[in-house]
Amino acid sequence: QAISYRSRVTVCHLEDNRCQDGNWQPAISIFIDRNGNQQLDSDERLLLESGPFHSQDSIFYNRATVRFLADGLASGSNGTLSYCPDKTVEDGQSIVVNQAGRTRRSTDNVKCDD
């Protein structure tokens, strides 16, 4: 999305239009963040918002946000987003984000708790 919109894009859980540190459980939002302040300002656009995750599921990312620059790079926000149904690693899956902004799905290195 960052390349398509030629703008910085932030992925996080928003509460009162601000990214919340380490709390991914309620929902994940993707929005254009032109000024990089990790909040959805009135002149910025919400691109996508997931619904809440089931309370027995676990979602974890090793950073507060994933930020993609206008050129698609995720410089400084690379990591692994893990999703564990029923908080169990056996059924868990991850999305790995590298510095270049590329993502891949994985069943390795799944983390189900913080």
C-alpha positions as a Markdown table, in Angstrom:
| # | Residue | x | y | z |
|---|---|---|---|---|
| 1 | Gln | 0.0 | 0.0 | 0.0 |
| 2 | Ala | 2.8 | 2.4 | 0.8 |
| 3 | Ile | 4.2 | 2.2 | -2.8 |
| 4 | Ser | 0.7 | 2.4 | -4.3 |
| 5 | Tyr | -0.2 | 5.6 | -2.3 |
| 6 | Arg | 3.4 | 6.9 | -2.5 |
| 7 | Ser | 3.1 | 7.6 | 1.2 |
| 8 | Arg | 4.2 | 6.3 | 4.6 |
| 9 | Val | 1.9 | 3.6 | 5.9 |
| 10 | Thr | 1.6 | 2.4 | 9.5 |
| 11 | Val | 0.2 | -0.8 | 10.8 |
| 12 | Cys | -0.8 | -1.0 | 14.5 |
| 13 | His | -3.7 | -1.2 | 16.9 |
| 14 | Leu | -5.4 | 2.2 | 17.1 |
| 15 | Glu | -7.2 | 3.5 | 20.1 |
| 16 | Asp | -8.5 | 7.1 | 20.0 |
| 17 | Asn | -6.6 | 7.3 | 16.6 |
| 18 | Arg | -3.2 | 6.6 | 18.3 |
| 19 | Cys | -1.1 | 3.5 | 18.0 |
| 20 | Gln | -1.1 | 1.5 | 21.2 |
| 21 | Asp | 2.2 | 0.0 | 22.4 |
| 22 | Gly | 2.2 | -3.8 | 22.2 |
| 23 | Asn | -1.6 | -4.2 | 22.2 |
| 24 | Trp | -2.5 | -6.0 | 19.0 |
| 25 | Gln | -5.4 | -8.1 | 20.3 |
| 26 | Pro | -8.4 | -5.7 | 19.8 |
| 27 | Ala | -7.8 | -5.0 | 16.1 |
| 28 | Ile | -5.2 | -4.2 | 13.5 |
| 29 | Ser | -5.4 | -0.9 | 11.5 |
| 30 | Ile | -3.6 | 0.1 | 8.4 |
| 31 | Phe | -3.5 | 3.8 | 7.6 |
| 32 | Ile | -1.6 | 6.5 | 5.7 |
| 33 | Asp | 0.7 | 8.2 | 8.1 |
| 34 | Arg | 2.1 | 11.1 | 6.1 |
| 35 | Asn | 3.9 | 12.8 | 9.1 |
| 36 | Gly | 5.0 | 9.5 | 10.7 |
| 37 | Asn | 3.5 | 10.4 | 14.1 |
| 38 | Gln | 1.9 | 6.9 | 14.6 |
| 39 | Gln | -1.6 | 8.4 | 14.8 |
| 40 | Leu | -4.4 | 8.7 | 12.4 |
| 41 | Asp | -4.8 | 12.4 | 11.8 |
| 42 | Ser | -7.9 | 14.0 | 10.3 |
| 43 | Asp | -6.1 | 14.6 | 6.9 |
| 44 | Glu | -4.9 | 10.9 | 6.7 |
| 45 | Arg | -6.8 | 7.9 | 5.4 |
| 46 | Leu | -7.7 | 4.6 | 7.2 |
| 47 | Leu | -7.0 | 1.9 | 4.6 |
| 48 | Leu | -8.1 | -1.2 | 6.5 |
| 49 | Glu | -9.1 | -2.3 | 9.9 |
| 50 | Ser | -9.6 | -5.8 | 11.1 |
| 51 | Gly | -12.3 | -6.8 | 13.5 |
| 52 | Pro | -11.4 | -7.9 | 17.0 |
| 53 | Phe | -9.6 | -11.2 | 17.5 |
| 54 | His | -11.2 | -13.9 | 19.5 |
| 55 | Ser | -10.4 | -13.5 | 23.2 |
| 56 | Gln | -8.8 | -17.0 | 23.4 |
| 57 | Asp | -6.5 | -16.2 | 20.5 |
| 58 | Ser | -3.1 | -14.5 | 20.8 |
| 59 | Ile | -1.5 | -12.0 | 18.5 |
| 60 | Phe | 2.0 | -10.7 | 19.1 |
| 61 | Tyr | 4.5 | -8.4 | 17.3 |
| 62 | Asn | 7.9 | -7.5 | 18.7 |
| 63 | Arg | 7.3 | -3.8 | 18.1 |
| 64 | Ala | 4.5 | -1.3 | 18.6 |
| 65 | Thr | 4.0 | -0.6 | 14.9 |
| 66 | Val | 5.0 | -1.8 | 11.4 |
| 67 | Arg | 5.9 | 1.2 | 9.3 |
| 68 | Phe | 6.4 | 1.1 | 5.6 |
| 69 | Leu | 8.1 | 4.1 | 3.9 |
| 70 | Ala | 6.8 | 5.5 | 0.6 |
| 71 | Asp | 9.3 | 3.3 | -1.3 |
| 72 | Gly | 8.0 | 0.2 | 0.5 |
| 73 | Leu | 10.9 | -0.3 | 2.9 |
| 74 | Ala | 10.1 | -1.3 | 6.4 |
| 75 | Ser | 13.4 | 0.0 | 7.7 |
| 76 | Gly | 13.5 | -0.1 | 11.5 |
| 77 | Ser | 10.2 | -2.0 | 12.0 |
| 78 | Asn | 11.1 | -5.4 | 10.7 |
| 79 | Gly | 9.9 | -8.3 | 12.9 |
| 80 | Thr | 7.5 | -11.3 | 13.2 |
| 81 | Leu | 3.8 | -10.9 | 13.7 |
| 82 | Ser | 2.5 | -14.2 | 15.3 |
| 83 | Tyr | -1.1 | -15.3 | 15.5 |
| 84 | Cys | -2.0 | -18.3 | 17.7 |
| 85 | Pro | -5.5 | -19.7 | 17.8 |
| 86 | Asp | -6.3 | -20.7 | 21.4 |
| 87 | Lys | -2.9 | -19.3 | 22.4 |
| 88 | Thr | -1.2 | -22.5 | 21.2 |
| 89 | Val | 2.0 | -22.6 | 19.1 |
| 90 | Glu | 1.0 | -25.8 | 17.4 |
| 91 | Asp | -1.6 | -24.1 | 15.3 |
| 92 | Gly | 0.1 | -20.7 | 15.2 |
| 93 | Gln | 1.3 | -18.9 | 12.1 |
| 94 | Ser | 3.5 | -15.8 | 11.6 |
| 95 | Ile | 4.0 | -13.1 | 9.0 |
| 96 | Val | 7.7 | -12.1 | 8.9 |
| 97 | Val | 8.5 | -8.5 | 7.7 |
| 98 | Asn | 12.0 | -7.9 | 6.6 |
| 99 | Gln | 13.9 | -4.5 | 6.3 |
| 100 | Ala | 13.1 | -4.4 | 2.6 |
| 101 | Gly | 9.4 | -4.5 | 3.4 |
| 102 | Arg | 8.9 | -8.0 | 2.0 |
| 103 | Thr | 6.6 | -10.3 | 3.9 |
| 104 | Arg | 6.3 | -14.0 | 4.1 |
| 105 | Arg | 4.2 | -16.5 | 5.9 |
| 106 | Ser | 5.8 | -18.9 | 8.3 |
| 107 | Thr | 5.1 | -21.5 | 10.9 |
| 108 | Asp | 8.6 | -21.2 | 12.4 |
| 109 | Asn | 9.4 | -18.8 | 15.3 |
| 110 | Val | 5.8 | -18.4 | 16.3 |
| 111 | Lys | 5.6 | -16.5 | 19.7 |
| 112 | Cys | 2.3 | -16.9 | 21.5 |
| 113 | Asp | 2.9 | -14.7 | 24.5 |
| 114 | Asp | 4.8 | -11.5 | 25.4 |
